[in-house]
C-alpha cells in the first residue's frame, strides 16, 4: 500500500480507482511483473452498502490495490460528487480481457469457485475465443461458510498451479474476505474477486443487452432472471444509496465549490511530521500529499494534518485520506486531523471516515496526545535500510542495496519497474542518486 495510486474518488467511504479498461490491464501487467500479492475488487453498489455495516469488508476494500467501478450507480455518484469516474469497469468485461491478455502474453490463469458447470464452461469459452490462453487450473470447492472451508486444500492447488492471475468466484463479500485472509500466503501477483462472471461466460446466465449495461439497467435484466434472490438485494441497495449518498452530497455542497489555489508545507516536530494544507485540498495537490505521507511514515514519523487553512475537501481528497490512513496504520503510526472547521468536519463525517481518524481542534493538542513510543519503527542498526522487492518490505544492509537491485533487474523482464527504495537510517546513502543509477528513466 505504499505506492501512490492513480486518481480515485471516495464514495461512501470507499476509494474507487478512476481507470479505464486499458489502464486496468496495464496495471495488471505491472503487478504481474512486480510479483508478490495484489488484490483487485470489482465493486458495485452492493459492496458499498454492505461495507457500511460490515467493518471487515470495509477494511478489506481499503486494503485492496485496486477497487474498480463494477456498476453504473458508482459512476453516476462520482459525477455528482464532482470527480467523475472515466468509465465502468465490470468484472464480467474484465475477465475476457484477461483471457485475451493471457493468450497474448502467456500469463497463467486459475479459476476458483462457482460450480463445475460454470467453471468448465468458462474455461471452454476462454479456449474457444482466445486460442493459446493458459488455464493453469480450476477448482470448485464445496459451497460452505468461510470458516468451514478446506483452506489448505484450496491453497495447495493454487500453489501447485503457480498462476499469475487468480479469479475467485465465491460471491461478495466471501471472495474478498477469503483473499484478504490468505494474503500472506498467496504468492499470486493478481487476485480478483469476479462474482458471477463465470456464470455469464459459461452461458449459464445470460448477460443483459449492451444498451441496458450502459444505461445502468442491467439490474432489471438480472432481477427478471432470478427475482427471488436479487429483488431484495437491489431494493436494499437502492434504499441504502438513498439513505447515505445524499448526506455525502449535501456535506460536499455546504462547503461551496473549489475556488482558490493550494499549497502544502511540511515540518518535522520531534516524532511527528505536520503537513499543513492551505486552500483547496483536491486535484493536483494529492500526489504531493501522498508522497509526503509516505516519506514521513517511512522515516518513522507520526503524521498530523493541519487543516485550519483548508478551504475545501474534494471527493478525490477523501480517497487520498483513506490512502494515508492505510499507510500510517500499516506501519503502526498515528494519523491526526487537526483544525477542521464545521463544514470540513461534516464532509469527513458524511464520508464515513470520522471513526477512522483521530481528530483534534488544534495541532498543539494532537501533538500533546500522540504516543511517540507506541510502536517505534524497527531498526537493525545504523547501516540498515528497507527496500520494497516483489511487493514486500525487506530489511537489508545499505551496502547490499546496489547488488540486490541489479540482481532483481537481471532476473525479471526489462520493463519491470522497481519501486523507489526508502532508507530508514542515518547511513548517508544518497537515495536520489541510487534511484538515478539503478532504475531506468522510464520506470522512475
N, C-alpha and C positions, 0 to 999 in steps of 0.2 A: 503493500500500500504506500510505499514511499515515493514511488514515481508519480510525477504530476500527470494529470489526465487531460483528455480533450474537454472542451466546454460541456457543461452539464446544466441541467435545470432541476431544482428541487420541487417535487410535487408531493404534498402531504408528508414531508419529511424524508422522502426517498430521492436520492440523486440519480437522475436518468441521464445517460450519456447522449450527447447530441451528435449522432453519427449517421451517415448514410450507409446503405448496404455495402458499397465498395470500401468505405472506410472501416467497417467492421471486419471485412475479410482481410484487409491489410493488417489490422490489429491482431487477428487470429494468427497470421503468419509470423508476426513479430513475437508473439508469445510462444509459438512452437519453436522458433529459433532460440529464444531465451531459455526454454526448458523450465523445470520446476512445476509448480501447480498454479493454475489460474482458473477462476470460476466466473462464468458469464451467466447472468439471469435474463430471461426474456419476460419482462414484467408487463402485466396489464392491470386494469382497474381492480381485479380480484386480488392481486398481490398487494396493492396499496391499502385496500380496505382491511385485509387480513392482518397486515403488518401493524395497523393501529392497535389491534387487540392482542397481537402475538409478538412479544418482545424478542423471542428467539428468532423469528422470521425477520423482524426489523433489523436486528444486529447482523443477520446473515446477508441481507441486501446491502447494508452499509459496507460490508467487508468484500463484496464482490469486486472483481477487477473491472467488469463492465456490467451495467444494467441497461438493457435495451427496451425501447418502447414497443411492446407487442400489441398494443391496442390503440385505436384512433382516439378514444377519450383522453389518453395521455397527451397526444399531440394537440388536441383542442385545448386541454387545460394549460399546456405550456404556452400557447399563444395568448391565452387570457392573462397569464402571469407576466407577459412581456418578453419572454425569451423562448421563442417558438422552436420546437424540435424540427429538424430538417425533414424527417420522414419517419413513417412507421417501419420498424424492422421486426417482422413477425418471425417467431421460431419456425413456423411451417414454411416460410420462404427461405429462411437461413439454412435449414438442413439440406435442401437440394443444392444450394450454392457451395456448401461444404463438401458434398459429394463430387461436385464438379472440380473443386479445388484439389480433392484427393486424387482424382483421375489425372489431373494435370501435373501435380507436384509429388504424388506418391505418398501423401500423408495417410497414416493408418487410422481407421475409424472403428470404434467399438460401440455397438448398440446394446444398451442396458435398459431393461424394463419393458412395459406393455405386455401383451400376451403373445403367444407363439405365432398366431396368425398375423398380427400386425408387425411383429419383429421380422419374421421371414419375408413377409410381403414388402416391407421397406427395403430390406437387403436386395431382394429381387428387382425392385423398382430402380434402385441405385445402379445395379449392374446392367440393367437393360438400357437406362437412359444415359449413363456415363461409363462406357466401357473402360476398364482399367482402374476403376475405383477400388481401393484397397480396404475391404472389410476385415479388420483384424480379429473380430469375434462378435458373438451375440450371446446374451444370456437373459432369460426371463425368470427371475426368482418368483417363488410362490408369493401371492399377494398376502401381506400381513402388516401389522403395525410396525413402525420404525424400530421400536425396542425389541421386537420379536424376530427380526430378520436375521438370516445367517450371514452376517457381515464378512466373516472370514472367507467363506466360500466365494462370495462376490468379489472381494478384493484379490483373492488368489487367481481367479480367472482373468481379471483385468491385468494384474502384474505379469501373468504368463503371456498375454497377448501383446503387451508393450505398445499400446496405441498412442497416437499423437493427439487424437480428439476423442473424448468420451461424451456420448449423447445419452442422457438419462431421462427416461420417460416414466417416472413414478407419479407424476402429478404434483401440483403445488399445494402445500409447502413441503411435502415429503422429500421431493427430489433435491430441493435447495438445502434442506437440513441434512440430508444424507451426505451430500458433497462436503458441506462445512464440517460435519462430524469426522470425516476422514481426510481432511485437507493435509494433515501432517504425514499421512502415509501414501496418498495418491501421488504418484510421480507421472502425472499426465498433464502436459502443458496447457491443454484447453478442455475444460469440463463445462458442459452446458445442460441445464435442465430444459427439456423440449416439450414437456406436457403431452398433448395429444397429437403431436406431429407424425408419429408412426402410424396412427390410425388414418390420417389423411393420405399419406404417401402409399400405404398399402391398399387403399381403396375401401377399407372397412367403413370409413365415414367420409361422406362427400364434402368437399370444400365449397364455401359459398361462391357465387359468381364474382368476377373481378369488381363489378360495379358496386356490389354490396360490401366487399372488402374495403374499397377506397372511400366509400361513403359512410363507413362506420356502422353498417347494418349487418355485419357478419353474425352478431349475437342473435339476431332474429332467425337467421337460417339455422343456426345450431340449436336454438330453442325448439324450433319446429321438428328437428330430428330427434331430440331427446328431452321433451318437456318436463318429464318427471324429475330429472336430475338437474337441469340447467335453469329452469324458470325461476326457482327460488334463489339460485346463486346470482343471476343477473338482476333480480329485483333487489336483493340485498346490496349489490354493488351500486346500483342506481341510488338507493336510499343513502348509502354511505357517502357517495360523492356529493349529493345534495346537502348532506348534513355538514361535511367537513370542508369541502373545497371553497364554498362561499366565504367561510371565515378567513381562509388564507387570502382570497382575492380582496376582501374588504380591508384586511390589515395592510396589504400592499398598497391599496388605493389611498388609505388615510395618510400615508407618508408623502403623498404627492408623486411627481414624476422626477426622474434624474435631471438635474439642471446645472450642475457645475462639475469642474474637473476634480481629480482626486490625486492624492499622494499618500504614500506610506513611509513612515520613518521607523527606524529600529534602534533600540537602546538596550544594552545589557545591564541589568541591575542584580548583582550577586548571582544567585542560581536561577534567575528568571530573565527572559527576554520580553520586553514590552514593545509590541507593534502598535503604533498609533496610526489610525486610518482616518484621514480627513477628506471630506467631500463625499462623492457618490461611490459606494462600495459595490462595484459591478463592472462588467466588461473587461477592458484591457488591464485593469489593476490586478485581476485574480491570479494570473500566472506568477507575478511577482510575490503576491501574498503567500501562495502555496510554497514557493521556493524559500521564502523567509521562514515559514513554519518548519519546513524540513530541516533547514540549516540549524535552526535553534534547537530542535529536538535531538538531532544527531550530535550536537555539541554538549548534550547533557542538560539542557535548559528546560525549565517550565516556560509556559507562554501565557502572557496576559495581553488581550486585545483591548487597547484603549479606544473606545468608540464614542468618546464625549464630543468629538468634532465630526462624526459621521452623519451625513445628511440623508442618506438613502441606502437601503439594502435591497439588491435585486434577487430574484429567484435563483439566478446563477451564483450569486454570492452565498446564498444559503447552502447550495451544493458544495461550495468551497469550504464553508464552515464544517460541514459533515466530513469532508476530507481531512480537515485539520483535527477534528475530534478523533478520527481513526488513527492518525499518525501519532498524536500525543498518547492516546490510550495504549497503542501497541508498544510504545517504549516506556510505559508507566510514568508518563509526565502529566502534569496538571495543565488544564486549559481554562482560562477565565475570560469572561466578557465583562468589561467594566465601562461605566459611564453611559449606558444606553438611555436615551430619552424614552418617553412612554410610547411613542409611535414605533420606534425600533424594537422595543420590548414586545409590543403586540405582534410584530412580524415574526420574531423569534418564537413566541408562544404559539401563534397560529400555524407555524411550520412544524410544530410538534418537536421542537428542539429544547425547550426550556428545561426538561428533566435531564438532558444530557450535557448541559454546561453548568459550570459554577459561575455565579454572577455576583457582582459587587457594584455598589453605586460609584465607587472611586477606585482608581488604580492603587492608591495607597492602602486601601482596605484589602484588596486582592493580594497585594504583596505581603501584607501582615499575616494573612490567613493561609498562605501557601506553606506546605510542609516540605522543606528542602531536602530532608533526609528520608522522605517516604520511599523512594526507590532510586538510589543512585545508579547511574549508567555503569554497567560492568566495565571494569578496566583490567587490562592484562599487563600493566606496566607502561612506561612512557614510550616504549618503542613498538606499540601495537596499534593496529588500525582495523576498521571494519570495511569489508568490501561486499558488494552485492553481486553474487555469482549464481547464475541459474535459479534466480528467484529467492535465494537465501542470503541472509546477512551472516557473513563468516568472519571471525577474528583471525587476522594473520599478521605476521611481523611486517613492519613497514618496508624493510629491505627486500621482502619477498614479493611486494606488490608488482613491480615491473615483470618479473618472471612469471608470476601467476597469470597476469593478463595476457602476456604473449602466448602462454600455453593455451589459454581459453580461445584466443583468436585462431590459433593453429588447428584446434580440434573442431571448431564449429565453422559453418559456412561463412563466406566472406561478408555477407550482408548482415551478419549478427551484430546487433548494436549493444555493446557492453554499457551497462548503466554507470553513471557517474559514481566514483568512489567517494567516500567521506571519511576523512581521517579524524579519529576522536582522541588524539593525543597531542602533546606539545613537541612532537619529534622534529618539526620544522620542515616536513616534506612539502614541496610546492605542488599543491593539488592541481592548480590550473595548468602548470607545465606538464604534469603527468598525463592529464587528460589530452592535452595537445599532442604529446608524443605517442600515446598508445591507442587512442581512439580515432578512427578515420573521420575526416571532416564531415562527411555526410551522415555520420552516426552520432555526432555530438548533440 
